[in-house]
């Protein structure tokens, strides 16, 4: 899953960026509202973590522009502004949730997972297509009786496929979900990760569509 972090405080941004990477997210970090809008035009994100007190364009302006353009990307406001009026304004303008600073990273991650569940229309904490399932909390995957805990990169790749069961994702699309701007894309990384996942769960867990990409089956 690829996340845009919009935070102008260097210490907070650095800590959140590292925690997200440790939790298997690909992260792009920008420090002002105008750069956030530019990034969202250039890249598809699964979720935006948005501070309100930003240089150039504040968080409310960023959110208002996104929703006026009918951009449906989930937005989780992360801010020190604790006034009820600010929370109401943010939610009414289209934010999906609101987290106050200071926060525990575990709570932020849980709220991110909840937002993504609502986006997918699923109440279950597990991602599944019926035969293949993935637990976002433990990073454990299971398929036809085989169960294994995945590495961070393996989890990110399988998560990307399970978010769109039945859709074929190319190497470039999968790399976009695995790597942020400042991360070097390793040669043959996608093929290696798919090989590793298949070794743990079984060759049929991920299907290769020769010359096009990879997929997991639709709900069965």
C-alpha positions in Angstrom: 0.0 0.0 0.0 1.3 3.4 -0.9 0.8 6.3 1.5 1.3 10.1 1.1 2.5 11.6 4.4 1.9 15.4 4.5 3.7 16.7 7.6 5.9 19.8 8.0 7.3 18.9 11.4 10.6 17.2 10.6 10.8 15.1 13.8 7.2 13.9 13.6 7.5 13.2 9.8 10.7 11.3 10.2 9.3 9.1 13.0 6.0 8.4 11.2 7.8 7.7 7.9 10.0 5.1 9.5 7.2 3.5 11.4 5.1 3.2 8.2 8.0 1.6 6.4 8.5 -0.8 9.3 4.8 -1.7 8.9 5.3 -2.5 5.2 3.9 0.7 3.7 5.5 2.5 0.8 5.7 6.1 1.9 6.2 9.5 0.1 6.7 12.4 2.5 6.0 16.1 1.5 6.1 19.1 3.8 3.6 21.6 2.5 0.1 21.6 1.1 1.0 22.6 -2.5 3.5 19.8 -2.8 0.8 17.4 -1.5 -1.6 18.4 -4.3 1.1 18.1 -6.9 2.1 14.6 -5.6 -1.5 13.4 -5.7 -1.8 14.4 -9.3 1.4 12.6 -10.2 0.9 9.4 -8.2 -2.0 7.1 -7.2 -2.2 6.7 -3.4 -4.1 4.3 -1.3 -4.3 6.8 1.6 -3.2 10.3 2.6 -2.1 11.3 6.1 -2.8 15.0 6.3 -1.6 17.6 8.8 -3.7 20.8 9.0 -1.1 23.5 9.9 0.9 23.4 6.7 2.9 26.0 4.7 1.6 27.4 1.4 -1.8 25.5 1.4 -3.2 24.3 4.7 -4.8 20.9 5.2 -8.3 22.2 4.9 -7.5 23.7 1.5 -5.9 20.5 0.4 -8.8 18.4 1.4 -11.4 20.8 -0.1 -9.6 20.8 -3.5 -9.3 17.0 -3.5 -13.0 16.6 -2.8 -14.1 19.4 -5.2 -12.2 17.4 -7.9 -14.0 14.2 -6.8 -10.8 12.5 -5.8 -11.9 9.6 -3.6 -8.5 8.9 -2.0 -9.0 8.2 1.7 -7.7 11.0 3.9 -6.8 10.6 7.6 -6.2 14.0 9.3 -3.3 13.9 11.8 -3.1 17.1 13.7 -2.6 18.8 17.1 -5.7 20.9 16.6 -8.1 19.5 19.1 -11.0 22.0 18.8 -14.3 20.2 18.2 -15.0 22.8 15.4 -11.9 21.7 13.5 -12.8 18.0 13.8 -16.3 18.7 12.6 -15.0 20.8 9.7 -12.5 18.2 8.6 -15.0 15.4 8.7 -17.6 17.4 6.9 -15.2 18.4 4.2 -14.6 14.8 3.4 -11.9 13.4 5.7 -12.3 9.7 6.6 -11.0 10.0 10.1 -9.3 12.4 12.5 -6.3 11.6 14.8 -5.0 14.0 17.4 -1.3 14.5 18.2 0.4 13.2 20.2 -0.7 9.7 19.3 0.5 6.1 19.6 1.7 4.7 16.4 -0.2 1.5 17.0 -3.5 3.5 17.1 -2.6 5.4 13.8 -1.9 2.1 12.1 -5.2 0.6 13.4 -7.1 3.6 12.1 -5.4 3.4 8.7 -6.5 -0.3 8.5 -10.1 0.7 9.5 -10.2 3.4 6.9 -9.1 0.9 4.2 -11.6 -1.7 5.3 -14.4 0.9 4.9 -13.1 1.8 1.5 -13.2 -1.9 0.4 -16.6 -2.4 1.9 -15.4 -5.1 4.2 -16.0 -5.4 8.0 -13.5 -8.2 8.4 -10.0 -7.4 9.4 -8.7 -10.1 7.0 -8.2 -9.5 3.3 -9.4 -12.5 1.4 -10.6 -13.8 -2.0 -12.1 -16.9 -0.4 -9.1 -19.2 -0.8 -6.3 -16.8 0.0 -6.3 -14.6 3.1 -4.0 -12.0 4.6 -4.0 -10.6 8.1 -2.8 -6.9 8.1 -2.0 -7.0 11.8 0.2 -10.1 11.9 1.2 -10.2 8.2 0.2 -13.9 8.2 -1.1 -15.3 4.9 -2.8 -18.6 4.3 -3.8 -20.5 1.2 -5.2 -24.0 0.9 -4.0 -25.2 4.2 -0.6 -23.5 4.0 0.1 -20.6 6.4 3.1 -18.4 6.8 4.2 -15.0 8.1 5.4 -12.8 5.3 8.2 -10.3 5.2 7.3 -6.6 4.9 7.9 -6.6 1.1 6.1 -9.9 0.5 3.1 -8.6 2.5 3.0 -5.4 0.5 3.0 -7.2 -2.8 0.3 -9.7 -1.8 -1.8 -6.9 -0.3 -1.7 -5.0 -3.6 -2.9 -8.1 -5.4 -5.7 -8.8 -2.9 -6.9 -5.2 -3.0 -7.8 -5.9 -6.6 -8.6 -9.6 -7.0 -9.1 -10.6 -10.6 -7.1 -7.6 -11.9 -3.8 -8.2 -13.5 -1.1 -5.9 -12.1 2.1 -5.2 -14.1 5.6 -5.1 -12.7 5.4 -1.3 -12.7 2.1 -1.2 -10.8 3.5 -3.6 -8.2 6.7 -1.6 -7.9 4.6 1.5 -7.3 3.0 -0.2 -4.3 6.4 -1.4 -2.9 8.7 1.6 -3.2 8.5 5.2 -2.2 10.3 8.0 -4.0 13.6 7.7 -2.1 13.9 3.9 -2.3 15.9 2.2 -5.0 13.9 -0.4 -7.0 15.8 -3.6 -6.8 16.4 -5.6 -10.0 13.9 -8.4 -10.4 12.5 -7.6 -7.0 8.9 -8.4 -8.0 9.8 -11.8 -9.5 11.8 -12.7 -6.4 9.0 -11.8 -4.0 6.4 -13.7 -6.0 8.7 -16.7 -6.0 9.2 -16.4 -2.3 5.4 -16.1 -1.6 4.6 -19.1 -3.8 7.3 -21.1 -2.0 5.5 -20.4 1.3 1.9 -20.7 0.2 1.9 -22.8 -2.9 2.4 -22.0 -6.6 -1.3 -21.5 -7.3 -1.6 -18.6 -4.8 -0.5 -16.0 -7.4 -1.1 -16.5 -11.1 1.3 -15.3 -13.8 -0.3 -13.9 -17.0 2.7 -14.2 -19.3 3.9 -10.9 -20.7 1.3 -8.9 -18.8 1.7 -9.3 -15.0 0.3 -11.2 -12.0 -3.1 -11.6 -10.3 -5.0 -13.5 -7.6 -8.3 -14.9 -8.4 -11.6 -13.1 -7.7 -13.7 -14.2 -4.7 -14.4 -17.9 -4.8 
